[in-house]
Amino acid sequence: MNPHPNRDLALVNAAGFLRSLGVGLLGVVLGIYLFRLGLSSLAIGLVVATGLAGSALATIAVSFAADRLGRKNSLLYLSLLSTMGGFAPSAVAADNGVHQYAEWHRHRSFGRLCS
């Protein structure tokens, strides 16, 4: 018997809320970023829709895997993958010059705003 069922329920609900908030914000920020890169509305919609569909399919796949591997191990594994995914863009940007382009673009855009 779990000694703190209300605490566990609150943690699960908080985690679900934060995940949904992150996915929702990512869709908005990604849309704005792609618009600033010059993509059409259709292309932006396809990118965001594909990402959301992939997230839904991954959630289904992970729920079946969690039943097989154990929920705690699955959560630890997914946390590790999320952490690696969070650091990946900075590692890639340092290697291929994306960071320099982003800085140039930011200064160019800021210059237009100040003119």
C-alpha atoms as an extended CHARMM CRD file, in Angstrom:
* protein
*
       115  EXT
         1         1  MET       CA              0.0000000000        0.0000000000        0.0000000000  PROA      1               0.0000000000
         2         2  ASN       CA              1.3360000000        3.4300000000       -0.9410000000  PROA      2               0.0000000000
         3         3  PRO       CA              1.6640000000        5.7160000000        2.1160000000  PROA      3               0.0000000000
         4         4  HSD       CA              1.2760000000        8.9310000000        0.0420000000  PROA      4               0.0000000000
         5         5  PRO       CA             -1.2540000000        8.3580000000       -2.7630000000  PROA      5               0.0000000000
         6         6  ASN       CA             -2.2660000000       12.0440000000       -2.9500000000  PROA      6               0.0000000000
         7         7  ARG       CA              1.3700000000       13.1510000000       -3.1830000000  PROA      7               0.0000000000
         8         8  ASP       CA              2.0640000000       10.6960000000       -5.9990000000  PROA      8               0.0000000000
         9         9  LEU       CA             -1.0630000000       11.7800000000       -7.8510000000  PROA      9               0.0000000000
        10        10  ALA       CA             -0.0200000000       15.4240000000       -7.5200000000  PROA      10              0.0000000000
        11        11  LEU       CA              3.4750000000       14.6040000000       -8.8700000000  PROA      11              0.0000000000
        12        12  VAL       CA              2.0650000000       12.7230000000      -11.8620000000  PROA      12              0.0000000000
        13        13  ASN       CA             -0.3540000000       15.5590000000      -12.6400000000  PROA      13              0.0000000000
        14        14  ALA       CA              2.3920000000       18.1740000000      -12.2660000000  PROA      14              0.0000000000
        15        15  ALA       CA              4.6870000000       16.2160000000      -14.5820000000  PROA      15              0.0000000000
        16        16  GLY       CA              1.9050000000       15.8780000000      -17.1470000000  PROA      16              0.0000000000
        17        17  PHE       CA              1.1810000000       19.5880000000      -16.9460000000  PROA      17              0.0000000000
        18        18  LEU       CA              4.8390000000       20.5400000000      -17.4000000000  PROA      18              0.0000000000
        19        19  ARG       CA              5.2060000000       18.1650000000      -20.3510000000  PROA      19              0.0000000000
        20        20  SER       CA              2.1070000000       19.5870000000      -22.0350000000  PROA      20              0.0000000000
        21        21  LEU       CA              3.2850000000       23.1260000000      -21.3620000000  PROA      21              0.0000000000
        22        22  GLY       CA              6.6740000000       22.3530000000      -22.9020000000  PROA      22              0.0000000000
        23        23  VAL       CA              5.1590000000       20.7580000000      -26.0030000000  PROA      23              0.0000000000
        24        24  GLY       CA              2.7320000000       23.6500000000      -26.4400000000  PROA      24              0.0000000000
        25        25  LEU       CA              5.4180000000       26.3050000000      -26.0410000000  PROA      25              0.0000000000
        26        26  LEU       CA              7.7350000000       24.4570000000      -28.3780000000  PROA      26              0.0000000000
        27        27  GLY       CA              5.0590000000       24.5000000000      -31.0750000000  PROA      27              0.0000000000
        28        28  VAL       CA              4.6410000000       28.2590000000      -30.7380000000  PROA      28              0.0000000000
        29        29  VAL       CA              8.3440000000       29.1000000000      -30.5220000000  PROA      29              0.0000000000
        30        30  LEU       CA              9.2060000000       26.7360000000      -33.3790000000  PROA      30              0.0000000000
        31        31  GLY       CA              6.4930000000       28.3150000000      -35.5400000000  PROA      31              0.0000000000
        32        32  ILE       CA              7.8600000000       31.8000000000      -34.8800000000  PROA      32              0.0000000000
        33        33  TYR       CA             11.4240000000       30.6520000000      -35.5440000000  PROA      33              0.0000000000
        34        34  LEU       CA             10.5130000000       28.9690000000      -38.8310000000  PROA      34              0.0000000000
        35        35  PHE       CA              8.5390000000       32.0450000000      -39.9010000000  PROA      35              0.0000000000
        36        36  ARG       CA             11.5820000000       34.2110000000      -39.2440000000  PROA      36              0.0000000000
        37        37  LEU       CA             13.6230000000       31.8210000000      -41.3970000000  PROA      37              0.0000000000
        38        38  GLY       CA             11.1850000000       32.4830000000      -44.2450000000  PROA      38              0.0000000000
        39        39  LEU       CA              9.1720000000       29.2610000000      -44.3960000000  PROA      39              0.0000000000
        40        40  SER       CA              5.6200000000       29.4020000000      -45.6940000000  PROA      40              0.0000000000
        41        41  SER       CA              2.6200000000       28.8940000000      -43.4300000000  PROA      41              0.0000000000
        42        42  LEU       CA              2.0030000000       25.4870000000      -44.9970000000  PROA      42              0.0000000000
        43        43  ALA       CA              5.5850000000       24.3550000000      -44.3570000000  PROA      43              0.0000000000
        44        44  ILE       CA              5.4470000000       25.6020000000      -40.7590000000  PROA      44              0.0000000000
        45        45  GLY       CA              2.1540000000       23.7890000000      -40.2130000000  PROA      45              0.0000000000
        46        46  LEU       CA              3.5770000000       20.5740000000      -41.6190000000  PROA      46              0.0000000000
        47        47  VAL       CA              6.6700000000       20.7720000000      -39.4220000000  PROA      47              0.0000000000
        48        48  VAL       CA              4.6740000000       21.4490000000      -36.2530000000  PROA      48              0.0000000000
        49        49  ALA       CA              2.0300000000       18.8180000000      -37.1060000000  PROA      49              0.0000000000
        50        50  THR       CA              4.7030000000       16.2230000000      -37.8320000000  PROA      50              0.0000000000
        51        51  GLY       CA              6.3880000000       16.9550000000      -34.5150000000  PROA      51              0.0000000000
        52        52  LEU       CA              3.1280000000       16.6630000000      -32.5880000000  PROA      52              0.0000000000
        53        53  ALA       CA              2.1890000000       13.4290000000      -34.3890000000  PROA      53              0.0000000000
        54        54  GLY       CA              5.6380000000       12.0150000000      -33.6440000000  PROA      54              0.0000000000
        55        55  SER       CA              5.2270000000       12.9580000000      -29.9930000000  PROA      55              0.0000000000
        56        56  ALA       CA              1.8490000000       11.2110000000      -29.8270000000  PROA      56              0.0000000000
        57        57  LEU       CA              3.2210000000        8.0470000000      -31.4650000000  PROA      57              0.0000000000
        58        58  ALA       CA              6.2550000000        8.0750000000      -29.1890000000  PROA      58              0.0000000000
        59        59  THR       CA              3.9930000000        8.3750000000      -26.1420000000  PROA      59              0.0000000000
        60        60  ILE       CA              2.0560000000        5.2890000000      -27.2320000000  PROA      60              0.0000000000
        61        61  ALA       CA              5.2450000000        3.3370000000      -27.9140000000  PROA      61              0.0000000000
        62        62  VAL       CA              6.7790000000        4.3330000000      -24.5900000000  PROA      62              0.0000000000
        63        63  SER       CA              3.6670000000        3.3380000000      -22.6690000000  PROA      63              0.0000000000
        64        64  PHE       CA              3.8760000000       -0.1890000000      -24.1060000000  PROA      64              0.0000000000
        65        65  ALA       CA              7.6230000000       -0.3450000000      -23.4420000000  PROA      65              0.0000000000
        66        66  ALA       CA              7.0900000000        0.8470000000      -19.8630000000  PROA      66              0.0000000000
        67        67  ASP       CA              4.7690000000       -2.0950000000      -19.2350000000  PROA      67              0.0000000000
        68        68  ARG       CA              7.5220000000       -4.4580000000      -20.3520000000  PROA      68              0.0000000000
        69        69  LEU       CA             10.6030000000       -2.7600000000      -18.8860000000  PROA      69              0.0000000000
        70        70  GLY       CA              9.0780000000       -1.2970000000      -15.7520000000  PROA      70              0.0000000000
        71        71  ARG       CA              7.8080000000        2.2130000000      -15.2540000000  PROA      71              0.0000000000
        72        72  LYS       CA             10.6570000000        3.4260000000      -13.0520000000  PROA      72              0.0000000000
        73        73  ASN       CA             13.3590000000        2.2190000000      -15.4680000000  PROA      73              0.0000000000
        74        74  SER       CA             11.4580000000        3.7260000000      -18.3840000000  PROA      74              0.0000000000
        75        75  LEU       CA             11.2050000000        7.1020000000      -16.6530000000  PROA      75              0.0000000000
        76        76  LEU       CA             14.9110000000        7.0960000000      -15.8310000000  PROA      76              0.0000000000
        77        77  TYR       CA             15.8170000000        6.1550000000      -19.4150000000  PROA      77              0.0000000000
        78        78  LEU       CA             13.5420000000        8.8350000000      -20.8830000000  PROA      78              0.0000000000
        79        79  SER       CA             14.9360000000       11.4350000000      -18.4820000000  PROA      79              0.0000000000
        80        80  LEU       CA             18.4270000000       10.5960000000      -19.6650000000  PROA      80              0.0000000000
        81        81  LEU       CA             17.3580000000       10.8590000000      -23.3100000000  PROA      81              0.0000000000
        82        82  SER       CA             15.6450000000       14.1980000000      -22.6340000000  PROA      82              0.0000000000
        83        83  THR       CA             18.7630000000       15.5470000000      -20.9830000000  PROA      83              0.0000000000
        84        84  MET       CA             20.9240000000       14.4460000000      -23.9030000000  PROA      84              0.0000000000
        85        85  GLY       CA             18.4140000000       15.9750000000      -26.3090000000  PROA      85              0.0000000000
        86        86  GLY       CA             18.5780000000       19.2560000000      -24.4250000000  PROA      86              0.0000000000
        87        87  PHE       CA             22.3540000000       19.4540000000      -24.7480000000  PROA      87              0.0000000000
        88        88  ALA       CA             22.5310000000       18.1920000000      -28.3460000000  PROA      88              0.0000000000
        89        89  PRO       CA             21.7010000000       21.4990000000      -30.0900000000  PROA      89              0.0000000000
        90        90  SER       CA             24.5230000000       23.3290000000      -28.3300000000  PROA      90              0.0000000000
        91        91  ALA       CA             27.0090000000       20.5970000000      -29.2590000000  PROA      91              0.0000000000
        92        92  VAL       CA             25.8760000000       20.5950000000      -32.8850000000  PROA      92              0.0000000000
        93        93  ALA       CA             25.7990000000       24.3850000000      -33.0980000000  PROA      93              0.0000000000
        94        94  ALA       CA             29.3850000000       24.6370000000      -31.8900000000  PROA      94              0.0000000000
        95        95  ASP       CA             30.5260000000       22.2020000000      -34.5670000000  PROA      95              0.0000000000
        96        96  ASN       CA             28.8100000000       23.4800000000      -37.7040000000  PROA      96              0.0000000000
        97        97  GLY       CA             28.5950000000       27.2330000000      -37.3050000000  PROA      97              0.0000000000
        98        98  VAL       CA             24.8760000000       27.4470000000      -36.5660000000  PROA      98              0.0000000000
        99        99  HSD       CA             25.6620000000       29.4440000000      -33.4580000000  PROA      99              0.0000000000
       100       100  GLN       CA             27.6130000000       32.0180000000      -35.4590000000  PROA      100             0.0000000000
       101       101  TYR       CA             24.7520000000       32.3120000000      -37.9430000000  PROA      101             0.0000000000
       102       102  ALA       CA             22.2430000000       32.7410000000      -35.1140000000  PROA      102             0.0000000000
       103       103  GLU       CA             24.3690000000       35.4770000000      -33.5540000000  PROA      103             0.0000000000
       104       104  TRP       CA             24.7460000000       37.2510000000      -36.9110000000  PROA      104             0.0000000000
       105       105  HSD       CA             21.0180000000       37.0030000000      -37.5270000000  PROA      105             0.0000000000
       106       106  ARG       CA             20.2300000000       38.2830000000      -34.0200000000  PROA      106             0.0000000000
       107       107  HSD       CA             22.5080000000       41.3130000000      -34.4560000000  PROA      107             0.0000000000
       108       108  ARG       CA             21.1180000000       42.0010000000      -37.9230000000  PROA      108             0.0000000000
       109       109  SER       CA             17.5270000000       41.8290000000      -36.6220000000  PROA      109             0.0000000000
       110       110  PHE       CA             18.3540000000       43.9670000000      -33.5900000000  PROA      110             0.0000000000
       111       111  GLY       CA             19.9260000000       46.5350000000      -35.8750000000  PROA      111             0.0000000000
       112       112  ARG       CA             16.7000000000       46.8010000000      -37.8670000000  PROA      112             0.0000000000
       113       113  LEU       CA             14.6800000000       47.2930000000      -34.6980000000  PROA      113             0.0000000000
       114       114  CYS       CA             16.9430000000       50.1070000000      -33.5330000000  PROA      114             0.0000000000
       115       115  SER       CA             16.9930000000       51.9370000000      -36.8800000000  PROA      115             0.0000000000
